[in-house]
């Protein structure tokens, strides 16, 4: 029996690894291109972000690859009457299913860990690559669109000749105690200082307007500096380890209490709260709700692997078809139609505070019930 269970587990594992590699590469390239095009990233930067996206893509591809492996192996076994032969020997089909379900539990726990890794390493690393490539991104956007903008500055040019920007107009937005500046020049060049996190504009032959209060002309080279943001941890569910979430919830709750106390003080004087304060209070409460739901989200999404295997195993056994693709789509299409909408519904209900975060497991429960019933039918008949 040990030889048979090892054989089944190895067959499933082989198909799973091949499917996982192919599917992950396809999804990673697709997501990298999509994200890159939406942010205006040049091809070189897209390629550098891909290695950091792979672990996060595993959260999507591991359950699907496992479902395909289960459908392939058990469909082939059922099609060649190996399951019938087991039953004729008085051996329960669970002898074949058990090692795969154990493997599914292990992969589920691994997927939960991958979601943790994506939060604390993958997403910050992608942002770091993008920030450190700001000079390359700016030149790429200027060559393509003749304009580029961030939250700190915007620039438009007539054309780009190598590294030379012809007829640039640079608007540096006001920040901290620095006034807003608009520079128009005949030519300029961008240089990024990654250590200091500063983007320098070297402008020649033009004029500068400081918030409409002072206008100066220059013919020699002038240097203007714009600091750009450093990669940092955000109080956001996708950027925090599970162990960090309680402390950040407490921090947000303190902010909410401070804002509410300020409201009460203003109400005592008859002064209404400002619109910005109301929006910030709503935003803090929304972030608290999202943070509370994050551990449930990671665990429920991780155990999608087990739910997919539990559904795919009995379906493949009962169909008795060696056509793996057909069996896979017979399983995956209902999952696509039912499970993923329920997953999004559970996220919406829990993050809005309408339901307990346990609602994230709604989609898993919908898969577990028919999976257990189908498995019971396979074992009995």
PyMOL commands that set and color helices and strands:
alter all, ss='L'
color gray80, all
select helices_A, chain A and resi 2-39+43-79+82-88+94-132+134-145+237-239+242-269+275-302+304-319+324-351+357-380
alter helices_A, ss='H'
color red, helices_A
select strands_A, chain A and resi 147-149+153-156+159-161+164-166+169-172+181-193+198-210+214-227
alter strands_A, ss='S'
color yellow, strands_A
deselect
rebuild
show_as cartoon
